[in-house]
Amino acid sequence: MAVQKKQAVASSEIASEAAPEAAIEIRGLEKTYKGGKQALKGIDLTIPRGSIFGLLGPNGAGKSTTINILAGLVRKTAGTARIWGFDIDEHPRNAKASIGIVPQEVYFDAFFTPREMLEFQAGYYNIPAAQRRSDEILEILSLSDKANVYSRTLSGGMKRRLLVGKAMVHSPPILVLDEPTAGVDVELRQQLWQYVRELHKSGVTIVLTTHYLEEAEELCDRIAIINQGELVTCDTTPNLLKQLDEKLLILRPTVPLMEIPPSFADLNASLNQEGELLIHFSPSTVNIGQILERVHREKIGISDLSTQESDLEDIFLQLTRARDEE
């Protein structure tokens, strides 16, 4: 997806000196639906201005409810939420004007063209015709050649890009992407990742909900994990990755092993189908040198070895599992 020189989708207002430190600030946010289901249980969350912020959690965790409250589609039960410094109750119009929501569901009227959709969306925000940027946005999204075709003829990837364009017609300083790459192929996912990075460079604060942990690890500088309506953790991505003190050492012997050596009984060791020795260990208590000394004492010849770091998926599963067990 080529991003032209006009790539700065955000208006100059984004760089205003009066911009708040927190793009979004949530305190004690609760939501209980009819029937008693409590979707949010007092969430506190601060999303820094200028960040790419990941909001993760399993299905039903409360991510969509949080986003819908910020978008004005769901009424909160308790708590406060401020978007770009504007309280969503006291200044709802300013709050809504400060955020663009890209929904997960792809839905368009089949007989509207991309240009018409952007024009209509701009009209919803009372943007005068002379100040609308429909053609500029279409160019940025590489959709200029599709400006006047019916939306039903667009590919799935084009429709997702058009959703981003609709969310950006009013040049909001905050863009929320709800599962933006769900169901798309690898190539399109990479294109969307690149566009998110370009938006971020232009000054837009990005909030990303995703089920793809690889996506959050690749893009986000801060991540919050929600489970069962509660905030499990919120930290920088590097700090989250440091939480797991575990590595995997893979040893490929010159002769495939048939069983685990007895001297490895105190280690978390296993064999795979190729006869390789897999050892999970904590670097803070055991170093690779000590493990290799044991291998030498067992007279096991090694043709290759490699290590794997724990990733965000490990943290996600560990934290959500711990909360489920409470």
Helices and strands as residue ranges (DSSP letters): G 12-15, E 22-32, E 38-48, E 52-56, H 63-70, E 78-83, E 86-87, H 92-97, E 99-102, H 114-124, G 129-131, H 134-140, G 144-146, G 151-153, H 156-167, E 174-178, H 186-201, E 205-209, H 213-219, E 222-227, E 230-236, H 237-242, E 247-253, G 262-264, E 268-271, E 277-281, H 288-297, E 302-309, H 312-325
